[in-house]
Amino acid sequence: MAYAGPMPAYPLKRCVEITKSDGTSYDPPLICVRVGSIAGGAVLECLNVDGTAVTFDGCVAGDVIWGPFTKVMSTGTTVSGIVGWTNDG
């Protein structure tokens, strides 16, 4: 099910360590995510608030990718050390 709440707004208030999971949803959504390591590969797979999947290929360690995202998928994601920011506090 797609996220149905209000769209996130600034400021970024909370930083969370992300464990890749096809089942974990973030509500409110993650505003952005940061790639920590590409030692296992350079692909990040996320789910948009409308429920569509988006694949970021060619990631570099340190990349900050802006969302909002409701999931960081395990399937398809090869990067690790992912950190996400929300605006709930």
N, CA, C and O atoms as a GROMACS GRO file, in nm:
protein
  356
    1MET      N    1   0.084  -0.118   0.000
    1MET     CA    2   0.000   0.000   0.000
    1MET      C    3   0.088   0.124   0.000
    1MET      O    4   0.187   0.129   0.073
    2ALA      N    5   0.054   0.220  -0.079
    2ALA     CA    6   0.131   0.344  -0.090
    2ALA      C    7   0.106   0.431   0.032
    2ALA      O    8  -0.001   0.428   0.092
    3TYR      N    9   0.207   0.509   0.068
    3TYR     CA   10   0.196   0.604   0.178
    3TYR      C   11   0.088   0.707   0.146
    3TYR      O   12   0.088   0.764   0.037
    4ALA      N   13  -0.003   0.732   0.239
    4ALA     CA   14  -0.116   0.822   0.213
    4ALA      C   15  -0.111   0.948   0.297
    4ALA      O   16  -0.202   1.031   0.288
    5GLY      N   17  -0.008   0.966   0.378
    5GLY     CA   18   0.000   1.083   0.464
    5GLY      C   19   0.049   1.206   0.392
    5GLY      O   20   0.069   1.205   0.270
    6PRO      N   21   0.068   1.314   0.467
    6PRO     CA   22   0.118   1.438   0.405
    6PRO      C   23   0.261   1.421   0.357
    6PRO      O   24   0.337   1.340   0.411
    7MET      N   25   0.298   1.498   0.256
    7MET     CA   26   0.435   1.493   0.206
    7MET      C   27   0.528   1.551   0.312
    7MET      O   28   0.493   1.648   0.381
    8PRO      N   29   0.647   1.493   0.325
    8PRO     CA   30   0.743   1.540   0.425
    8PRO      C   31   0.789   1.682   0.397
    8PRO      O   32   0.792   1.727   0.283
    9ALA      N   33   0.824   1.750   0.502
    9ALA     CA   34   0.878   1.886   0.491
    9ALA      C   35   1.003   1.895   0.577
    9ALA      O   36   1.028   1.809   0.661
   10TYR      N   37   1.080   1.998   0.556
   10TYR     CA   38   1.201   2.019   0.633
   10TYR      C   39   1.163   2.073   0.769
   10TYR      O   40   1.051   2.121   0.783
   11PRO      N   41   1.245   2.068   0.869
   11PRO     CA   42   1.384   2.026   0.866
   11PRO      C   43   1.399   1.876   0.888
   11PRO      O   44   1.306   1.810   0.934
   12LEU      N   45   1.516   1.825   0.855
   12LEU     CA   46   1.546   1.685   0.885
   12LEU      C   47   1.573   1.675   1.033
   12LEU      O   48   1.658   1.746   1.086
   13LYS      N   49   1.500   1.588   1.102
   13LYS     CA   50   1.507   1.585   1.248
   13LYS      C   51   1.570   1.460   1.305
   13LYS      O   52   1.626   1.463   1.415
   14ARG      N   53   1.562   1.348   1.234
   14ARG     CA   54   1.608   1.223   1.293
   14ARG      C   55   1.683   1.141   1.190
   14ARG      O   56   1.643   1.130   1.075
   15CYS      N   57   1.792   1.084   1.234
   15CYS     CA   58   1.877   0.999   1.151
   15CYS      C   59   1.860   0.855   1.199
   15CYS      O   60   1.866   0.829   1.319
   16VAL      N   61   1.838   0.763   1.106
   16VAL     CA   62   1.818   0.623   1.143
   16VAL      C   63   1.908   0.533   1.059
   16VAL      O   64   1.927   0.557   0.940
   17GLU      N   65   1.963   0.429   1.123
   17GLU     CA   66   2.039   0.329   1.050
   17GLU      C   67   1.939   0.240   0.978
   17GLU      O   68   1.841   0.194   1.037
   18ILE      N   69   1.964   0.215   0.850
   18ILE     CA   70   1.871   0.139   0.767
   18ILE      C   71   1.920  -0.004   0.752
   18ILE      O   72   2.035  -0.029   0.716
   19THR      N   73   1.830  -0.098   0.779
   19THR     CA   74   1.854  -0.238   0.747
   19THR      C   75   1.770  -0.268   0.624
   19THR      O   76   1.648  -0.252   0.626
   20LYS      N   77   1.836  -0.312   0.517
   20LYS     CA   78   1.763  -0.343   0.394
   20LYS      C   79   1.656  -0.447   0.424
   20LYS      O   80   1.683  -0.550   0.485
   21SER      N   81   1.533  -0.419   0.379
   21SER     CA   82   1.423  -0.511   0.405
   21SER      C   83   1.310  -0.487   0.306
   21SER      O   84   1.272  -0.372   0.282
   22ASP      N   85   1.257  -0.593   0.249
   22ASP     CA   86   1.142  -0.580   0.160
   22ASP      C   87   1.013  -0.561   0.240
   22ASP      O   88   0.910  -0.528   0.182
   23GLY      N   89   1.018  -0.583   0.371
   23GLY     CA   90   0.897  -0.575   0.453
   23GLY      C   91   0.887  -0.453   0.542
   23GLY      O   92   0.777  -0.419   0.586
   24THR      N   93   0.998  -0.386   0.570
   24THR     CA   94   0.995  -0.271   0.661
   24THR      C   95   0.955  -0.145   0.586
   24THR      O   96   1.018  -0.108   0.486
   25SER      N   97   0.849  -0.078   0.634
   25SER     CA   98   0.805   0.048   0.576
   25SER      C   99   0.834   0.163   0.672
   25SER      O  100   0.826   0.145   0.793
   26TYR      N  101   0.865   0.278   0.619
   26TYR     CA  102   0.892   0.397   0.700
   26TYR      C  103   0.776   0.493   0.686
   26TYR      O  104   0.740   0.536   0.577
   27ASP      N  105   0.718   0.527   0.801
   27ASP     CA  106   0.603   0.618   0.806
   27ASP      C  107   0.620   0.708   0.927
   27ASP      O  108   0.597   0.663   1.039
   28PRO      N  109   0.659   0.833   0.909
   28PRO     CA  110   0.668   0.904   0.782
   28PRO      C  111   0.785   0.854   0.698
   28PRO      O  112   0.877   0.790   0.750
   29PRO      N  113   0.782   0.884   0.569
   29PRO     CA  114   0.885   0.836   0.478
   29PRO      C  115   1.023   0.893   0.509
   29PRO      O  116   1.037   0.995   0.578
   30LEU      N  117   1.124   0.824   0.456
   30LEU     CA  118   1.260   0.876   0.462
   30LEU      C  119   1.272   0.991   0.363
   30LEU      O  120   1.232   0.978   0.247
   31ILE      N  121   1.326   1.102   0.408
   31ILE     CA  122   1.343   1.218   0.320
   31ILE      C  123   1.459   1.193   0.224
   31ILE      O  124   1.451   1.226   0.106
   32CYS      N  125   1.565   1.133   0.276
   32CYS     CA  126   1.680   1.100   0.193
   32CYS      C  127   1.756   0.985   0.258
   32CYS      O  128   1.737   0.955   0.376
   33VAL      N  129   1.841   0.921   0.179
   33VAL     CA  130   1.926   0.814   0.230
   33VAL      C  131   2.070   0.840   0.185
   33VAL      O  132   2.094   0.902   0.082
   34ARG      N  133   2.164   0.791   0.266
   34ARG     CA  134   2.307   0.804   0.234
   34ARG      C  135   2.366   0.665   0.219
   34ARG      O  136   2.343   0.577   0.302
   35VAL      N  137   2.442   0.646   0.112
   35VAL     CA  138   2.509   0.519   0.084
   35VAL      C  139   2.641   0.518   0.161
   35VAL      O  140   2.721   0.611   0.148
   36GLY      N  141   2.664   0.415   0.241
   36GLY     CA  142   2.786   0.406   0.319
   36GLY      C  143   2.897   0.332   0.247
   36GLY      O  144   3.012   0.376   0.248
   37SER      N  145   2.864   0.218   0.185
   37SER     CA  146   2.967   0.135   0.122
   37SER      C  147   2.912   0.072  -0.005
   37SER      O  148   2.795   0.035  -0.013
   38ILE      N  149   3.000   0.060  -0.104
   38ILE     CA  150   2.964  -0.010  -0.228
   38ILE      C  151   3.050  -0.134  -0.246
   38ILE      O  152   3.066  -0.184  -0.358
   39ALA      N  153   3.107  -0.184  -0.136
   39ALA     CA  154   3.195  -0.301  -0.144
   39ALA      C  155   3.124  -0.422  -0.204
   39ALA      O  156   3.188  -0.504  -0.271
   40GLY      N  157   2.993  -0.436  -0.182
   40GLY     CA  158   2.918  -0.550  -0.233
   40GLY      C  159   2.850  -0.521  -0.366
   40GLY      O  160   2.789  -0.611  -0.424
   41GLY      N  161   2.859  -0.398  -0.412
   41GLY     CA  162   2.793  -0.357  -0.537
   41GLY      C  163   2.746  -0.214  -0.525
   41GLY      O  164   2.754  -0.154  -0.418
   42ALA      N  165   2.695  -0.159  -0.635
   42ALA     CA  166   2.663  -0.017  -0.639
   42ALA      C  167   2.518   0.013  -0.673
   42ALA      O  168   2.488   0.112  -0.739
   43VAL      N  169   2.425  -0.073  -0.627
   43VAL     CA  170   2.283  -0.057  -0.659
   43VAL      C  171   2.202  -0.035  -0.532
   43VAL      O  172   2.221  -0.104  -0.431
   44LEU      N  173   2.110   0.063  -0.538
   44LEU     CA  174   2.017   0.091  -0.429
   44LEU      C  175   1.876   0.086  -0.486
   44LEU      O  176   1.846   0.154  -0.584
   45GLU      N  177   1.790   0.004  -0.425
   45GLU     CA  178   1.651  -0.010  -0.468
   45GLU      C  179   1.560   0.042  -0.358
   45GLU      O  180   1.564  -0.006  -0.245
   46CYS      N  181   1.478   0.142  -0.392
   46CYS     CA  182   1.387   0.203  -0.295
   46CYS      C  183   1.245   0.202  -0.349
   46CYS      O  184   1.222   0.183  -0.468
   47LEU      N  185   1.150   0.225  -0.258
   47LEU     CA  186   1.010   0.234  -0.295
   47LEU      C  187   0.964   0.377  -0.270
   47LEU      O  188   0.976   0.429  -0.160
   48ASN      N  189   0.909   0.441  -0.375
   48ASN     CA  190   0.856   0.577  -0.363
   48ASN      C  191   0.728   0.578  -0.282
   48ASN      O  192   0.669   0.473  -0.256
   49VAL      N  193   0.684   0.696  -0.241
   49VAL     CA  194   0.561   0.708  -0.163
   49VAL      C  195   0.438   0.665  -0.243
   49VAL      O  196   0.335   0.633  -0.184
   50ASP      N  197   0.447   0.664  -0.376
   50ASP     CA  198   0.333   0.619  -0.457
   50ASP      C  199   0.334   0.469  -0.480
   50ASP      O  200   0.249   0.416  -0.552
   51GLY      N  201   0.432   0.398  -0.419
   51GLY     CA  202   0.438   0.254  -0.429
   51GLY      C  203   0.522   0.200  -0.543
   51GLY      O  204   0.535   0.078  -0.557
   52THR      N  205   0.579   0.287  -0.625
   52THR     CA  206   0.662   0.241  -0.736
   52THR      C  207   0.806   0.224  -0.691
   52THR      O  208   0.857   0.298  -0.607
   53ALA      N  209   0.872   0.123  -0.748
   53ALA     CA  210   1.012   0.097  -0.716
   53ALA      C  211   1.101   0.183  -0.806
   53ALA      O  212   1.069   0.210  -0.922
   54VAL      N  213   1.213   0.226  -0.750
   54VAL     CA  214   1.312   0.300  -0.827
   54VAL      C  215   1.449   0.241  -0.796
   54VAL      O  216   1.482   0.214  -0.680
   55THR      N  217   1.529   0.222  -0.900
   55THR     CA  218   1.662   0.164  -0.886
   55THR      C  219   1.766   0.270  -0.915
   55THR      O  220   1.763   0.335  -1.020
   56PHE      N  221   1.859   0.287  -0.822
   56PHE     CA  222   1.972   0.378  -0.839
   56PHE      C  223   2.094   0.292  -0.864
   56PHE      O  224   2.145   0.227  -0.773
   57ASP      N  225   2.141   0.292  -0.988
   57ASP     CA  226   2.257   0.211  -1.027
   57ASP      C  227   2.379   0.302  -1.037
   57ASP      O  228   2.367   0.418  -1.076
   58GLY      N  229   2.494   0.249  -1.003
   58GLY     CA  230   2.617   0.328  -1.010
   58GLY      C  231   2.638   0.418  -0.890
   58GLY      O  232   2.704   0.522  -0.899
   59CYS      N  233   2.583   0.378  -0.775
   59CYS     CA  234   2.601   0.456  -0.654
   59CYS      C  235   2.748   0.462  -0.614
   59CYS      O  236   2.826   0.372  -0.645
   60VAL      N  237   2.784   0.569  -0.547
   60VAL     CA  238   2.919   0.589  -0.495
   60VAL      C  239   2.906   0.606  -0.344
   60VAL      O  240   2.811   0.668  -0.296
   61ALA      N  241   3.001   0.551  -0.268
   61ALA     CA  242   2.999   0.568  -0.123
   61ALA      C  243   2.993   0.718  -0.091
   61ALA      O  244   3.069   0.798  -0.145
   62GLY      N  245   2.900   0.753  -0.003
   62GLY     CA  246   2.882   0.893   0.035
   62GLY      C  247   2.768   0.961  -0.039
   62GLY      O  248   2.730   1.072  -0.003
   63ASP      N  249   2.713   0.896  -0.142
   63ASP     CA  250   2.600   0.954  -0.215
   63ASP      C  251   2.483   0.979  -0.120
   63ASP      O  252   2.451   0.894  -0.037
   64VAL      N  253   2.420   1.094  -0.133
   64VAL     CA  254   2.294   1.124  -0.064
   64VAL      C  255   2.187   1.128  -0.172
   64VAL      O  256   2.196   1.206  -0.267
   65ILE      N  257   2.086   1.043  -0.156
   65ILE     CA  258   1.980   1.031  -0.255
   65ILE      C  259   1.850   1.077  -0.192
   65ILE      O  260   1.806   1.023  -0.090
   66TRP      N  261   1.791   1.177  -0.254
   66TRP     CA  262   1.670   1.239  -0.200
   66TRP      C  263   1.546   1.162  -0.243
   66TRP      O  264   1.537   1.116  -0.357
   67GLY      N  265   1.450   1.149  -0.152
   67GLY     CA  266   1.327   1.076  -0.174
   67GLY      C  267   1.210   1.170  -0.197
   67GLY      O  268   1.219   1.266  -0.274
   68PRO      N  269   1.102   1.140  -0.130
   68PRO     CA  270   1.085   1.054  -0.014
   68PRO      C  271   1.066   0.907  -0.051
   68PRO      O  272   1.017   0.874  -0.159
   69PHE      N  273   1.106   0.819   0.042
   69PHE     CA  274   1.098   0.675   0.022
   69PHE      C  275   1.028   0.610   0.142
   69PHE      O  276   1.049   0.651   0.256
   70THR      N  277   0.947   0.509   0.114
   70THR     CA  278   0.882   0.434   0.222
   70THR      C  279   0.955   0.304   0.253
   70THR      O  280   0.936   0.247   0.360
   71LYS      N  281   1.041   0.258   0.160
   71LYS     CA  282   1.117   0.135   0.183
   71LYS      C  283   1.255   0.146   0.119
   71LYS      O  284   1.273   0.212   0.017
   72VAL      N  285   1.351   0.078   0.180
   72VAL     CA  286   1.480   0.050   0.119
   72VAL      C  287   1.482  -0.101   0.103
   72VAL      O  288   1.496  -0.174   0.201
   73MET      N  289   1.469  -0.146  -0.019
   73MET     CA  290   1.448  -0.287  -0.048
   73MET      C  291   1.575  -0.370  -0.028
   73MET      O  292   1.686  -0.325  -0.056
   74SER      N  293   1.555  -0.492   0.021
   74SER     CA  294   1.665  -0.588   0.029
   74SER      C  295   1.690  -0.647  -0.110
   74SER      O  296   1.804  -0.662  -0.154
   75THR      N  297   1.580  -0.681  -0.177
   75THR     CA  298   1.589  -0.736  -0.312
   75THR      C  299   1.640  -0.628  -0.407
   75THR      O  300   1.577  -0.523  -0.422
   76GLY      N  301   1.752  -0.653  -0.469
   76GLY     CA  302   1.807  -0.559  -0.566
   76GLY      C  303   1.910  -0.463  -0.509
   76GLY      O  304   1.986  -0.403  -0.586
   77THR      N  305   1.914  -0.446  -0.378
   77THR     CA  306   2.009  -0.352  -0.317
   77THR      C  307   2.139  -0.423  -0.283
   77THR      O  308   2.139  -0.525  -0.213
   78THR      N  309   2.249  -0.368  -0.332
   78THR     CA  310   2.380  -0.427  -0.303
   78THR      C  311   2.467  -0.335  -0.219
   78THR      O  312   2.569  -0.379  -0.166
   79VAL      N  313   2.429  -0.207  -0.205
   79VAL     CA  314   2.506  -0.116  -0.120
   79VAL      C  315   2.479  -0.150   0.026
   79VAL      O  316   2.384  -0.221   0.057
   80SER      N  317   2.561  -0.099   0.116
   80SER     CA  318   2.542  -0.125   0.259
   80SER      C  319   2.578   0.002   0.337
   80SER      O  320   2.617   0.104   0.280
   81GLY      N  321   2.564  -0.007   0.468
   81GLY     CA  322   2.593   0.108   0.552
   81GLY      C  323   2.500   0.225   0.523
   81GLY      O  324   2.542   0.340   0.521
   82ILE      N  325   2.372   0.194   0.502
   82ILE     CA  326   2.275   0.296   0.460
   82ILE      C  327   2.220   0.367   0.584
   82ILE      O  328   2.189   0.304   0.686
   83VAL      N  329   2.211   0.498   0.574
   83VAL     CA  330   2.154   0.582   0.679
   83VAL      C  331   2.042   0.664   0.616
   83VAL      O  332   2.055   0.709   0.502
   84GLY      N  333   1.933   0.683   0.689
   84GLY     CA  334   1.821   0.761   0.637
   84GLY      C  335   1.782   0.872   0.732
   84GLY      O  336   1.809   0.864   0.852
   85TRP      N  337   1.718   0.977   0.679
   85TRP     CA  338   1.672   1.089   0.759
   85TRP      C  339   1.522   1.106   0.743
   85TRP      O  340   1.468   1.093   0.633
   86THR      N  341   1.456   1.135   0.854
   86THR     CA  342   1.313   1.166   0.854
   86THR      C  343   1.293   1.304   0.916
   86THR      O  344   1.387   1.364   0.969
   87ASN      N  345   1.172   1.353   0.909
   87ASN     CA  346   1.144   1.481   0.972
   87ASN      C  347   1.053   1.466   1.093
   87ASN      O  348   0.997   1.564   1.142
   88ASP      N  349   1.038   1.341   1.143
   88ASP     CA  350   0.966   1.324   1.269
   88ASP      C  351   1.068   1.330   1.381
   88ASP      O  352   1.186   1.304   1.360
   89GLY      N  353   1.024   1.364   1.497
   89GLY     CA  354   1.126   1.384   1.594
   89GLY      C  355   1.104   1.342   1.729
   89GLY      O  356   1.191   1.358   1.814
   0.00000   0.00000   0.00000
